């Protein structure tokens, strides 16, 4: 809720986002107090638990995968905390081998069904909330398709520094407008390793489509902007390539180099680059994977080091907000104090 408060306050501020349109929160579940708070503040919400996921074997395998990773990480944390940096590399490899062995044995023994009942389902629900909640927009299109020309679909861990109308004005065709992270997909990076793994596992489907090299960058799904019809098409394509294309095993293919939902969106762009347009860093900056090297924080504002421009959106994925004093102090307020201020708890 603290991130959401920073999000919509800067989005609506006349001196910042100056957004006058509708805001709708997508969620797999919302408590009644949160629903009441959103309604009082004029914010719409749409709840979709995305039930189809739970009827698939993929859900049980991801639940098992998360369970195994937790078990292995816990075991190694208790025994390897004293290791040197060089030993840490060896420990990481040992963790990967242990996780692969445990996961393979559990699948062979059909343990994923039992573990699903114990911890797997809860772990998958957490995973769904983090990685698949955007798919909830699919069940919303019937009621919004004819009401909105353009949609900005974004995470809540971001702030707005300039009028978002500047972003909407960029959309003048049927492409999806997205933003890249700074780092290239080159040898030594995690995305490069996961792409290589994917190409080895599915050479006929993926070897020609995956972009790698100094000019290839990670597409961050934290912000997607497009016309409404393109957004609906894109969300259906995303769902299809994740769950209906025969490459869903990449979600649990390796303890470290597994794919996230974001990788599948990047694959869609690699396959159809003409359907996407990259937003400039003056419009959107993701503060991960070296994004912090091109911005500086000054009195709560984030400026490009090269030209002092304020990016319209600054996104803090992966808890990168912890590196910035003003944002950190905002997010780290007392939870009780913040809920009182929001009128959610009294």
Steps between C-alpha positions, in 0.01 A plus 500: 500500500791737563622449144146547371467827691821637348383376161161663484597818687773579248278385213224741599717790617454808281874568531594147394289240318195727477286204397125567485384167363387179666729287714420130540690265730539143373530241775447132569338595833431810709383522859178688572680790675724548197201486265324763711808721501535481122132575447513801732792637303332451165726214391342209317613143560465168323549170682584187303666201673588362154353163590599324178858489626411270787357230275828457314790272588722805459368646826600189696842491339567867573379444857740207532778701337458784750486249786825333392677834457392605849619173651839520330551870577414446866739206527787690343440818699551308822823334386672736255478843661872499578626422150732728303381663175680231302329231703168678448526426129554132573215508753269645235584214266442250782162659571404470136602133484313426823185677379505325162543164671221560752262635239563216253458237771179660624353510148599138438334395826196722429573690819368825354141394578576444869715811533224702331274424796768582758681810372484501121160664457582787735836551330334503159240752617782733601669435167176569312449828684848618406532369146157445345267765644513710181312222323198606705443774245380237253175455692456878508508572127133420439401788725765754393566422134275778370566753777875564475717575199833435673616312808809537716554165675762532770630379833441691821864547600559819305458875514401759241698821452346659190153500340410153376317663211845520340510120495151454358581747223785274387254222413391568143498147356418141595830415663557426869725759664741355756832583664830317511740457788850644459709182506562311177431128470863395477706205630519501878151643554215295641273567204768383257532174694124446515468572128775251419329241718166564328659465156657168601175363639287616205736540203228476234277761661743746652853486364431750220276737693689588817693826471835512677803725476601860575196645321246270671336613822254366752144619446352592838126426520455750782362748245303417186316773308283452194166547338233288665460258210876442487513445877232232480680330213834515683363359825346206313827439314691514828266252664522268202878497471540438874247220542406360159819493295679199646777702666344545843770276649731803489324624815674221693780391265790603725536620863672824392443539126126435488272735309254750643192638329715790382719268293196384304405860422855562380464191280183646349692814409792299362256311279305809390712813554278703268216471754697682772649844549761587759429796727793741543671521839369855534151347513573190705792385711521159666736527798639148476785340306714815499207739466630677809817596312320746274277669760572701810265587785474862608243620753266215421527546124676265260698666223693364205869558568562584137248782454314560830170386343240349734375168358121492499495163679763365738453130573653331807491125421654242728487728806748738335320779688712406803795678337331842498453696820176685428322202350632270772379730776157508335472123470650428842248699701332321787242270345248584771554875457460469126184293523355752742584777256336312216187443703535123469564434867375702795 
